[in-house]
C-alpha cells in the first residue's frame, strides 16, 4: 500500500504527477487555441486587401478594418480574465472559442465593410481572453521545472500559425468562382471562403478544450480540493500509465491567498482587479504592462501589415530594382497601384505569400532555440538583448540600398516578437494564482491597446514617411529593452512568490 502525504504544497503535488503524455496533450490543446485565435484575429491581414475591390474600401477604411479585431480584444480582455478567475479557465475558454467561431463565420457573408468590421469585432471580442487563458491553463498544469520552456514554445505556434495563414491564402485567394446570394446581395467568392477557413479552427478548439481538465491550481484556489485531487490523479495516471491509487498525495494546499467570495458581479470584478492596482502588486502591474505596451506598439503593427510590406517588396513594380531601400520600394509599389486601379490589384503576389510564410517559419525556428538560450543566459538577459539588437536592426533597415541586406535587417527587427512569449511567462510567474488570469489579460490588454494605435500610425507613416516609421518603432524597441533592466531575475521572482505565500 502506498503511503499518502497530507497538506502537500500544490507545486510539490503537481511535480509528483510527472511530465509526459498529459503535458504534450495540454500543449497541443493550448496550441490549437492559439492557432484558432491567430487565424480569426489576424485574418484581416489577408481579408482586408483581398476584399478591397468588392467592398470598395479606402485606405482609411482598411486601416479601421485592420485595427477593429484588436479593439475587440482590448475591450473584453478584462471581462474574460475576471470570468476565468471566478468561473474557471476551461469553461470560459470553451465559450470564447464557440462565440468566436459563430461570429467569424457570419463575417464571411458581410455585404459591406461596416458589417464585416462589426462581426470581426464580435469574434475578436469573444477571443479576447483566448491567448491569456490558454497560457494560464497550460502553466497551471505544468510542473515548475518545465513551465517557462513550454510557455515560450507557444510563441513558436503563434508565429507558425501566422505563416500558415499565408500558405493557405496562396491556393485559395486566386480562385475565380463566384456564387451570387440574392438574399444578401453578395457574391460568395475566394476571400469569403478564406474567411470561413480561418474561422473553422475555433470550433475544433472549443470541443478540444471542453474535453480536457480544468486547472487543478484554480480548483484549489476556489476551495475545490477534492476536484483538484481528482484532476491531479488523472494527470498522474496519463503521465505514468499507473493506477491513480499510487499517487502519493491525499490533500493539497496552496501557499497563496485564496479567492474571497464577493456578492455582485461588479463588486466581484472590482475585488478581482483592485489587488493589481494596489501595493505590492501595483509595481509589477505597471512594469509588465509598460513592457507589453512598448513591445506590442513597436512590433505587432508590422505583423498585421507584413503581407502588404512583403507584397510591395516583391512586387514587379519594384522587384527588379536592387538599389532601392525597403521604404523606396514600398513607395514605388503604392505609386503604381494608385495610377493603375484594376481588380488584380486586390490579389496578393504568390511569391510574396511564400516569403511571409518563410519569415514566420524562420521566427518559429528561432523561438525553438529561445528556451535553451533562456536556460543558459536567463530570461532577463535574453529579453534585454533581443530588444536592443532588434531595435538597432530596425534603425538600419533603410540605411542600405542593397535590397536583400534591408530584408535581413527587417527580419532581425521582427525577432523581437519572440519576446511576446517571454513577457507572458513573466506575467504568469509574477502574479499570484487568485488574480493570475486577470493579470495576464489586463497586461495583454494594455499591449494590444497600444498595438491598435501602432497599426493605424504605421499604415499612415508607410504611405507618407516610411523611414520615420522604422526610426520611431526601432527606437521604442530599444527603449523597452533598457527598461527591461527593471524586470526581476528568476531568483528575485522566487523571493516574490515566497512573499505572496506569506499573505494571510
ZALUM-833644 format. One record per residue (C-alpha): residue in one letter; x, y, z. Coordinates in Angstrom, 3 decimals, always signed. Layout:
BEGIN
ATOM   rest         c1         c2         c3
ATOM      a          X          Y          Z
...
END
This chain:
BEGIN
ATOM   rest         c1         c2         c3
ATOM      x     +0.000     +0.000     +0.000
ATOM      x     +1.328     +3.436     -0.989
ATOM      x     +1.838     +5.875     +1.897
ATOM      x     -0.174     +9.054     +1.426
ATOM      x     +1.042    +12.544     +2.267
ATOM      x     -1.216    +15.232     +3.713
ATOM      x     -1.089    +19.003     +3.214
ATOM      x     +1.317    +18.807     +0.278
ATOM      x     +2.040    +22.173     -1.361
ATOM      x     +0.463    +22.468     -4.790
ATOM      x     +3.776    +22.783     -6.641
ATOM      x     +5.068    +19.592     -4.997
ATOM      x     +1.801    +17.802     -5.726
ATOM      x     +1.974    +18.855     -9.392
ATOM      x     +5.618    +17.777     -9.630
ATOM      x     +4.618    +14.328     -8.345
ATOM      x     +2.250    +13.893    -11.328
ATOM      x     +5.312    +13.769    -13.577
ATOM      x     +5.885    +15.143    -17.052
ATOM      x     +4.741    +13.242    -20.102
ATOM      x     +1.723    +12.468    -22.294
ATOM      x     -0.704    +14.738    -20.476
ATOM      x     +1.598    +17.741    -20.799
ATOM      x     +2.017    +17.041    -24.511
ATOM      x     -1.762    +16.808    -24.912
ATOM      x     -2.325    +20.002    -22.937
ATOM      x     +0.313    +21.791    -25.002
ATOM      x     -1.433    +20.568    -28.166
ATOM      x     -4.829    +21.804    -26.945
ATOM      x     -3.481    +25.209    -25.929
ATOM      x     -1.557    +25.450    -29.191
ATOM      x     -4.762    +24.791    -31.122
ATOM      x     -6.427    +27.602    -29.172
ATOM      x     -3.604    +29.959    -30.132
ATOM      x     -3.899    +28.881    -33.772
ATOM      x     -7.655    +29.471    -33.738
ATOM      x     -7.177    +32.901    -32.182
ATOM      x     -4.444    +33.881    -34.658
ATOM      x     -6.488    +32.703    -37.660
ATOM      x     -9.532    +34.707    -36.594
ATOM      x     -7.986    +37.895    -35.177
ATOM      x     -5.163    +38.324    -37.705
ATOM      x     -7.094    +37.116    -40.757
ATOM      x     -7.675    +40.808    -41.540
ATOM      x     -4.078    +40.945    -42.809
ATOM      x     -5.257    +38.934    -45.830
ATOM      x     -9.003    +39.582    -45.965
ATOM      x     -8.829    +43.387    -45.894
ATOM      x     -6.663    +43.810    -49.026
ATOM      x     -8.353    +40.849    -50.769
ATOM      x    -11.851    +42.302    -50.215
ATOM      x    -10.897    +45.878    -51.143
ATOM      x    -12.165    +45.684    -54.732
ATOM      x    -15.540    +44.115    -53.893
ATOM      x    -16.224    +46.252    -50.804
ATOM      x    -14.724    +49.404    -52.398
ATOM      x    -12.759    +50.338    -49.292
ATOM      x    -10.462    +53.341    -48.998
ATOM      x     -7.061    +53.291    -47.282
ATOM      x     -8.621    +54.832    -44.150
ATOM      x    -11.404    +52.246    -44.072
ATOM      x     -8.856    +49.452    -44.499
ATOM      x     -6.918    +50.821    -41.523
ATOM      x    -10.100    +50.739    -39.431
ATOM      x    -10.895    +47.194    -40.578
ATOM      x     -7.384    +46.036    -39.697
ATOM      x     -7.491    +47.617    -36.230
ATOM      x    -11.037    +46.531    -35.311
ATOM      x    -10.147    +42.964    -34.165
ATOM      x     -7.564    +44.167    -31.648
ATOM      x    -10.059    +46.761    -30.429
ATOM      x    -12.495    +43.947    -29.690
ATOM      x     -9.784    +42.010    -27.894
ATOM      x     -8.916    +45.039    -25.752
ATOM      x    -12.482    +45.791    -24.708
ATOM      x    -13.180    +42.283    -23.401
ATOM      x     -9.836    +41.028    -22.062
ATOM      x    -10.607    +42.372    -18.599
ATOM      x    -14.010    +40.636    -18.519
ATOM      x    -12.634    +37.284    -19.684
ATOM      x     -9.855    +37.486    -17.096
ATOM      x    -12.395    +38.091    -14.339
ATOM      x    -14.636    +35.248    -15.514
ATOM      x    -11.695    +32.847    -15.764
ATOM      x    -10.592    +33.671    -12.214
ATOM      x    -14.122    +33.219    -10.842
ATOM      x    -15.760    +30.630    -13.146
ATOM      x    -12.833    +28.530    -14.333
ATOM      x    -10.267    +28.585    -17.139
ATOM      x    -11.609    +25.664    -19.165
ATOM      x    -15.288    +26.644    -19.169
ATOM      x    -14.684    +30.258    -20.185
ATOM      x    -12.127    +29.282    -22.812
ATOM      x    -14.576    +26.883    -24.463
ATOM      x    -17.280    +29.589    -24.518
ATOM      x    -14.817    +32.099    -26.026
ATOM      x    -13.892    +29.804    -28.898
ATOM      x    -17.521    +28.893    -29.646
ATOM      x    -18.659    +32.512    -29.918
ATOM      x    -15.569    +33.371    -31.945
ATOM      x    -16.373    +30.656    -34.481
ATOM      x    -20.010    +31.722    -34.896
ATOM      x    -19.284    +35.452    -35.331
ATOM      x    -16.256    +34.804    -37.537
ATOM      x    -18.281    +32.571    -39.861
ATOM      x    -21.016    +35.196    -40.204
ATOM      x    -18.373    +37.815    -41.122
ATOM      x    -17.650    +35.846    -44.299
ATOM      x    -21.109    +36.842    -45.606
ATOM      x    -20.789    +40.584    -44.902
ATOM      x    -22.279    +42.810    -47.666
ATOM      x    -20.107    +45.839    -46.790
ATOM      x    -17.036    +46.844    -44.820
ATOM      x    -19.058    +48.112    -41.841
ATOM      x    -20.876    +44.811    -41.235
ATOM      x    -17.578    +42.968    -41.799
ATOM      x    -15.963    +45.140    -39.106
ATOM      x    -18.869    +44.603    -36.701
ATOM      x    -18.716    +40.796    -36.950
ATOM      x    -14.920    +40.764    -36.811
ATOM      x    -15.141    +42.960    -33.722
ATOM      x    -17.582    +40.452    -32.173
ATOM      x    -15.488    +37.382    -32.981
ATOM      x    -12.283    +39.026    -31.757
ATOM      x    -14.010    +40.294    -28.618
ATOM      x    -15.045    +36.705    -27.915
ATOM      x    -11.440    +35.585    -28.383
ATOM      x    -10.104    +38.467    -26.285
ATOM      x     -9.009    +36.186    -23.485
ATOM      x     -8.129    +33.095    -25.531
ATOM      x     -4.364    +33.579    -25.605
ATOM      x     -4.023    +34.668    -21.975
ATOM      x     -6.349    +31.959    -20.667
ATOM      x     -4.665    +29.200    -22.655
ATOM      x     -1.280    +30.341    -21.295
ATOM      x     -2.678    +30.392    -17.764
ATOM      x     -4.234    +26.939    -18.147
ATOM      x     -1.045    +25.495    -19.622
ATOM      x     +1.221    +26.981    -16.949
ATOM      x     -1.001    +25.829    -14.084
ATOM      x     -0.947    +22.248    -15.387
ATOM      x     +2.823    +22.120    -15.935
ATOM      x     +5.430    +21.491    -13.245
ATOM      x     +7.664    +24.466    -12.452
ATOM      x    +10.852    +22.991    -13.966
ATOM      x     +9.268    +22.789    -17.450
ATOM      x     +6.814    +25.683    -17.266
ATOM      x     +8.790    +28.535    -18.818
ATOM      x    +10.132    +26.396    -21.665
ATOM      x     +6.678    +25.125    -22.587
ATOM      x     +5.067    +28.568    -22.452
ATOM      x     +7.879    +30.045    -24.573
ATOM      x     +7.297    +27.322    -27.191
ATOM      x     +3.746    +28.587    -27.657
ATOM      x     +5.265    +31.640    -29.373
ATOM      x     +6.576    +29.198    -31.975
ATOM      x     +2.993    +28.078    -32.516
ATOM      x     +1.884    +31.727    -32.734
ATOM      x     +4.495    +32.567    -35.372
ATOM      x     +3.992    +29.383    -37.380
ATOM      x     +0.221    +29.925    -37.368
ATOM      x     +0.750    +33.419    -38.772
ATOM      x     +2.895    +31.954    -41.545
ATOM      x     +0.420    +29.134    -42.170
ATOM      x     -2.238    +31.742    -42.958
ATOM      x     -0.086    +32.947    -45.862
ATOM      x     +0.378    +29.392    -47.092
ATOM      x     -3.386    +28.743    -47.007
ATOM      x     -4.060    +32.019    -48.818
ATOM      x     -1.870    +31.083    -51.809
ATOM      x     -4.226    +28.475    -53.379
ATOM      x     -7.491    +29.983    -52.074
ATOM      x     -7.391    +33.683    -52.997
ATOM      x     -6.706    +33.217    -56.746
ATOM      x     -9.808    +31.003    -57.163
ATOM      x    -12.174    +32.535    -59.747
ATOM      x    -15.558    +31.138    -58.638
ATOM      x    -18.383    +33.492    -57.686
ATOM      x    -21.853    +32.448    -56.432
ATOM      x    -24.492    +35.131    -56.095
ATOM      x    -26.536    +35.054    -52.861
ATOM      x    -29.587    +37.165    -53.618
ATOM      x    -30.910    +37.484    -50.069
ATOM      x    -27.646    +39.185    -49.008
ATOM      x    -26.875    +40.734    -52.406
ATOM      x    -23.306    +39.425    -52.284
ATOM      x    -21.097    +37.195    -54.389
ATOM      x    -19.587    +34.334    -52.436
ATOM      x    -16.029    +34.187    -53.742
ATOM      x    -12.479    +33.285    -52.753
ATOM      x    -11.889    +35.827    -49.978
ATOM      x    -15.170    +34.856    -48.306
ATOM      x    -14.190    +31.181    -48.494
ATOM      x    -10.827    +32.073    -46.951
ATOM      x    -12.662    +33.854    -44.120
ATOM      x    -14.647    +30.664    -43.383
ATOM      x    -11.479    +28.569    -43.448
ATOM      x     -9.825    +30.894    -40.931
ATOM      x    -12.862    +30.634    -38.627
ATOM      x    -13.094    +26.820    -38.640
ATOM      x    -10.256    +26.043    -36.144
ATOM      x    -12.109    +27.911    -33.380
ATOM      x    -14.910    +25.332    -33.487
ATOM      x    -12.448    +22.443    -33.119
ATOM      x    -10.724    +24.283    -30.249
ATOM      x    -13.998    +24.722    -28.352
ATOM      x    -14.542    +20.959    -28.444
ATOM      x    -10.923    +20.143    -27.530
ATOM      x    -10.908    +22.488    -24.517
ATOM      x    -14.224    +21.072    -23.277
ATOM      x    -12.662    +17.594    -23.263
ATOM      x     -9.613    +18.474    -21.166
ATOM      x     -9.085    +19.006    -17.426
ATOM      x     -9.717    +22.218    -15.516
ATOM      x     -6.640    +23.812    -13.969
ATOM      x     -6.006    +21.989    -10.669
ATOM      x     -4.388    +25.138     -9.269
ATOM      x     -7.552    +27.115     -9.969
ATOM      x     -9.640    +24.407     -8.272
ATOM      x     -7.511    +24.621     -5.124
ATOM      x     -7.694    +28.440     -5.171
ATOM      x    -11.518    +28.310     -5.118
ATOM      x    -11.502    +25.670     -2.341
ATOM      x    -12.465    +22.683     -4.518
ATOM      x     -9.771    +20.429     -3.105
ATOM      x    -11.462    +17.127     -3.955
ATOM      x    -11.845    +18.098     -7.611
ATOM      x     -8.237    +19.287     -7.669
ATOM      x     -7.010    +15.961     -6.267
ATOM      x     -9.117    +14.064     -8.794
ATOM      x     -7.545    +16.124    -11.581
ATOM      x     -4.021    +15.615    -10.228
ATOM      x     -4.599    +11.865    -10.032
ATOM      x     -5.849    +11.915    -13.618
ATOM      x     -2.718    +13.746    -14.762
ATOM      x     -0.570    +11.237    -12.845
ATOM      x     -2.353     +8.303    -14.499
ATOM      x     -1.925     +9.725    -18.012
ATOM      x     +1.746    +10.603    -17.488
ATOM      x     +2.790     +7.422    -15.711
ATOM      x     +0.308     +4.867    -17.053
ATOM      x     -0.194     +3.688    -13.462
ATOM      x     -3.234     +3.444    -11.229
ATOM      x     -4.446     +6.617     -9.538
ATOM      x     -4.210     +4.837     -6.176
ATOM      x     -0.419     +5.053     -6.494
ATOM      x     -0.492     +8.843     -6.439
ATOM      x     +1.012     +9.724     -3.053
ATOM      x     -0.922    +12.901     -2.266
ATOM      x     -4.020    +12.768     -0.057
ATOM      x     -4.537    +16.509     +0.490
ATOM      x     -3.112    +19.605     -1.141
ATOM      x     -2.712    +23.211     -0.030
ATOM      x     -1.966    +26.383     -1.958
ATOM      x     +0.686    +28.637     -0.434
ATOM      x     -1.083    +31.738     -1.674
ATOM      x     -4.042    +33.884     -0.818
ATOM      x     -7.305    +32.148     -1.724
ATOM      x    -10.170    +33.719     -3.642
ATOM      x    -12.617    +35.612     -1.458
ATOM      x    -16.307    +35.250     -2.275
ATOM      x    -17.879    +38.607     -3.168
ATOM      x    -21.533    +39.108     -3.997
ATOM      x    -22.451    +41.051     -7.134
ATOM      x    -20.642    +40.856    -10.464
ATOM      x    -19.334    +44.434    -10.413
ATOM      x    -18.175    +44.235     -6.800
ATOM      x    -16.622    +40.875     -7.556
ATOM      x    -14.844    +42.212    -10.655
ATOM      x    -13.613    +45.212     -8.700
ATOM      x    -12.365    +42.951     -5.911
ATOM      x    -10.533    +40.869     -8.513
ATOM      x     -8.933    +43.923    -10.138
ATOM      x     -8.028    +46.173     -7.192
ATOM      x     -5.173    +43.949     -5.894
ATOM      x     -3.383    +44.547     -9.204
ATOM      x     -3.642    +48.310     -8.741
ATOM      x     -2.510    +48.370     -5.122
ATOM      x     +0.818    +47.616     -3.418
ATOM      x     +2.597    +45.239     -3.546
ATOM      x     +1.241    +44.129     -6.975
ATOM      x     +0.979    +47.663     -8.407
ATOM      x     +4.679    +47.887     -9.312
ATOM      x     +4.506    +44.517    -11.066
ATOM      x     +1.385    +45.531    -12.989
ATOM      x     +2.900    +48.837    -14.130
ATOM      x     +6.217    +47.296    -15.176
ATOM      x     +4.804    +44.334    -17.108
ATOM      x     +2.029    +46.492    -18.580
ATOM      x     +4.545    +49.085    -19.802
ATOM      x     +6.790    +46.441    -21.380
ATOM      x     +3.793    +44.817    -23.095
ATOM      x     +2.668    +48.237    -24.384
ATOM      x     +6.082    +49.161    -25.792
ATOM      x     +6.678    +45.725    -27.316
ATOM      x     +3.255    +45.500    -28.938
ATOM      x     +3.154    +49.058    -30.307
ATOM      x     +6.556    +48.572    -31.926
ATOM      x     +6.232    +45.061    -33.367
ATOM      x     +2.598    +43.970    -33.659
ATOM      x     +1.715    +46.542    -36.385
ATOM      x     +4.455    +45.133    -38.619
ATOM      x     +2.956    +41.642    -38.255
ATOM      x     -0.503    +42.928    -39.198
ATOM      x     +0.811    +44.755    -42.276
ATOM      x     +3.504    +42.146    -43.058
ATOM      x     +1.703    +40.749    -46.145
ATOM      x     +1.367    +44.299    -47.516
ATOM      x     +5.008    +45.192    -46.768
ATOM      x     +6.369    +41.970    -48.298
ATOM      x     +3.994    +42.288    -51.257
ATOM      x     +5.408    +45.746    -52.024
ATOM      x     +8.935    +44.431    -51.529
ATOM      x     +8.402    +41.575    -54.017
ATOM      x     +6.074    +43.483    -56.374
ATOM      x     +7.082    +43.575    -60.063
ATOM      x     +6.826    +47.389    -59.916
ATOM      x     +9.975    +47.481    -57.843
ATOM      x    +11.047    +43.887    -57.759
ATOM      x    +13.717    +44.276    -60.468
ATOM      x    +15.364    +47.183    -58.698
ATOM      x    +18.335    +46.335    -56.492
ATOM      x    +19.360    +49.862    -55.454
ATOM      x    +16.225    +50.815    -53.530
ATOM      x    +15.652    +50.770    -49.797
ATOM      x    +12.670    +48.888    -48.404
ATOM      x    +10.718    +52.133    -47.978
ATOM      x    +11.526    +53.293    -51.507
ATOM      x    +10.192    +50.003    -52.882
ATOM      x     +7.029    +50.331    -50.806
ATOM      x     +6.513    +53.878    -52.094
ATOM      x     +7.064    +52.761    -55.698
ATOM      x     +4.516    +49.980    -55.226
ATOM      x     +1.898    +52.371    -53.809
ATOM      x     +2.502    +54.934    -56.574
ATOM      x     +1.956    +52.209    -59.169
ATOM      x     -1.271    +50.899    -57.615
ATOM      x     -2.643    +54.443    -57.324
ATOM      x     -2.234    +55.057    -61.053
ATOM      x     -3.302    +51.591    -62.198
ATOM      x     -6.520    +50.552    -60.467
ATOM      x     -7.796    +47.170    -61.591
ATOM      x     -9.275    +44.035    -59.975
ATOM      x     -5.924    +42.268    -59.963
ATOM      x     -4.642    +44.963    -57.613
ATOM      x     -6.590    +43.246    -54.853
ATOM      x     -4.725    +39.970    -55.257
ATOM      x     -1.581    +39.149    -53.320
ATOM      x     +1.636    +38.101    -55.012
ATOM      x     +2.058    +34.325    -54.542
ATOM      x     +5.799    +34.575    -54.061
ATOM      x     +5.232    +37.330    -51.508
ATOM      x     +2.940    +34.998    -49.550
ATOM      x     +5.621    +32.298    -49.648
ATOM      x     +8.093    +34.842    -48.287
ATOM      x     +5.657    +35.713    -45.452
ATOM      x     +5.386    +32.004    -44.645
ATOM      x     +9.165    +31.667    -44.781
ATOM      x     +9.739    +34.645    -42.483
ATOM      x     +7.290    +33.320    -39.911
ATOM      x     +8.874    +29.873    -40.144
ATOM      x    +12.313    +31.384    -39.513
ATOM      x    +10.954    +33.216    -36.473
ATOM      x     +9.358    +29.960    -35.272
ATOM      x    +12.654    +28.101    -35.569
ATOM      x    +14.499    +30.843    -33.698
ATOM      x    +11.915    +30.644    -30.933
ATOM      x    +12.507    +26.896    -30.555
ATOM      x    +16.072    +27.708    -29.553
ATOM      x    +14.964    +30.540    -27.293
ATOM      x    +14.109    +28.223    -24.378
ATOM      x    +17.649    +26.807    -24.485
ATOM      x    +19.063    +30.319    -24.599
ATOM      x    +16.878    +31.300    -21.646
ATOM      x    +18.150    +28.303    -19.651
ATOM      x    +21.731    +29.403    -20.315
ATOM      x    +21.501    +33.191    -20.044
ATOM      x    +18.274    +33.758    -18.098
ATOM      x    +15.016    +35.357    -19.186
ATOM      x    +16.010    +38.877    -18.211
ATOM      x    +19.234    +38.961    -20.242
ATOM      x    +17.550    +37.366    -23.261
ATOM      x    +14.720    +39.906    -23.217
ATOM      x    +17.057    +42.895    -22.948
ATOM      x    +19.497    +41.601    -25.575
ATOM      x    +16.806    +40.680    -28.072
ATOM      x    +15.036    +44.037    -27.769
ATOM      x    +18.217    +46.092    -28.224
ATOM      x    +19.578    +44.024    -31.148
ATOM      x    +16.189    +44.084    -32.886
ATOM      x    +15.748    +47.813    -32.292
ATOM      x    +19.179    +48.610    -33.761
ATOM      x    +18.342    +46.482    -36.808
ATOM      x    +15.082    +48.409    -37.224
ATOM      x    +17.083    +51.636    -37.366
ATOM      x    +19.338    +50.119    -40.048
ATOM      x    +16.581    +48.816    -42.366
ATOM      x    +16.632    +51.869    -44.638
ATOM      x    +20.302    +52.764    -44.308
ATOM      x    +21.229    +50.331    -47.085
ATOM      x    +20.081    +50.424    -50.712
ATOM      x    +21.047    +46.771    -51.095
ATOM      x    +17.670    +45.073    -51.310
ATOM      x    +18.415    +41.827    -49.529
ATOM      x    +20.515    +43.466    -46.829
ATOM      x    +17.477    +45.588    -45.968
ATOM      x    +15.425    +42.391    -45.853
ATOM      x    +17.890    +40.792    -43.414
ATOM      x    +17.755    +43.820    -41.105
ATOM      x    +13.957    +43.704    -41.288
ATOM      x    +13.832    +40.023    -40.274
ATOM      x    +16.227    +40.675    -37.367
ATOM      x    +13.976    +43.552    -36.292
ATOM      x    +10.996    +41.186    -36.237
ATOM      x    +12.896    +38.815    -33.915
ATOM      x    +11.788    +40.999    -31.001
ATOM      x     +8.320    +39.494    -31.493
ATOM      x     +9.707    +36.391    -29.777
ATOM      x     +9.759    +38.398    -26.558
ATOM      x     +5.946    +38.359    -26.525
ATOM      x     +6.100    +34.799    -25.205
ATOM      x     +8.897    +35.671    -22.797
ATOM      x     +6.857    +38.534    -21.355
ATOM      x     +3.889    +36.199    -20.991
ATOM      x     +5.973    +33.829    -18.847
ATOM      x     +6.775    +36.777    -16.581
ATOM      x     +3.129    +37.777    -16.439
ATOM      x     +2.247    +34.209    -15.439
ATOM      x     +5.011    +33.877    -12.829
ATOM      x     +4.963    +37.304    -11.245
ATOM      x     +1.309    +37.320    -10.115
ATOM      x     -0.355    +35.006     -7.536
ATOM      x     -2.957    +32.466     -8.670
ATOM      x     -6.045    +34.232     -7.369
ATOM      x     -5.526    +37.153     -9.794
ATOM      x     -3.308    +35.479    -12.408
ATOM      x     -5.783    +35.167    -15.298
ATOM      x     -6.972    +38.711    -14.659
ATOM      x     -3.365    +39.976    -14.581
ATOM      x     -2.368    +38.218    -17.798
ATOM      x     -5.483    +39.503    -19.575
ATOM      x     -5.016    +43.027    -18.210
ATOM      x     -1.357    +43.329    -19.207
ATOM      x     -2.086    +41.845    -22.638
ATOM      x     -4.981    +44.293    -22.968
ATOM      x     -2.595    +47.195    -22.418
ATOM      x     -0.226    +45.776    -25.032
ATOM      x     -2.960    +45.243    -27.599
ATOM      x     -4.342    +48.703    -26.937
ATOM      x     -1.008    +50.190    -27.907
ATOM      x     -0.926    +47.875    -30.940
ATOM      x     -4.202    +49.344    -32.274
ATOM      x     -2.600    +52.781    -32.196
ATOM      x     +0.528    +51.415    -33.834
ATOM      x     -1.407    +49.674    -36.626
ATOM      x     -3.039    +52.905    -37.766
ATOM      x     +0.083    +55.029    -37.259
ATOM      x     +2.260    +52.573    -39.198
ATOM      x     -0.150    +52.492    -42.176
ATOM      x     -0.091    +56.299    -42.370
ATOM      x     +3.689    +56.520    -41.952
ATOM      x     +4.391    +53.830    -44.564
ATOM      x     +2.414    +55.858    -47.081
ATOM      x     +3.889    +59.255    -46.188
ATOM      x     +7.052    +58.998    -44.036
ATOM      x     +8.132    +55.365    -44.225
ATOM      x    +11.693    +55.866    -42.971
ATOM      x    +10.394    +57.706    -39.901
ATOM      x     +8.275    +54.646    -39.041
ATOM      x    +11.343    +52.439    -38.650
ATOM      x    +13.203    +55.082    -36.644
ATOM      x    +10.254    +55.528    -34.263
ATOM      x     +9.374    +51.848    -33.796
ATOM      x    +13.031    +50.778    -33.698
ATOM      x    +13.707    +53.418    -31.053
ATOM      x    +10.747    +52.272    -28.942
ATOM      x    +12.063    +48.699    -29.132
ATOM      x    +15.487    +49.782    -27.842
ATOM      x    +13.911    +51.789    -25.017
ATOM      x    +11.812    +48.817    -23.911
ATOM      x    +14.992    +46.743    -23.774
ATOM      x    +16.596    +49.331    -21.489
ATOM      x    +13.510    +49.394    -19.240
ATOM      x    +13.807    +45.598    -19.094
ATOM      x    +16.647    +46.124    -16.606
ATOM      x    +13.889    +46.571    -14.014
ATOM      x    +12.499    +43.064    -14.606
ATOM      x    +13.117    +40.797    -11.592
ATOM      x    +15.564    +37.955    -12.093
ATOM      x    +14.458    +34.353    -11.568
ATOM      x    +15.943    +34.441     -8.061
ATOM      x    +14.002    +37.605     -7.266
ATOM      x    +10.833    +36.018     -8.656
ATOM      x    +11.270    +33.141     -6.240
ATOM      x    +11.535    +35.657     -3.402
ATOM      x     +8.338    +37.391     -4.597
ATOM      x     +6.490    +34.069     -4.565
ATOM      x     +7.665    +33.452     -1.012
ATOM      x     +6.345    +36.888     -0.034
ATOM      x     +2.991    +36.081     -1.688
ATOM      x     +2.784    +32.827     +0.236
ATOM      x     +3.208    +34.769     +3.461
ATOM      x     -0.041    +36.670     +2.921
ATOM      x     -2.928    +35.899     +5.274
END
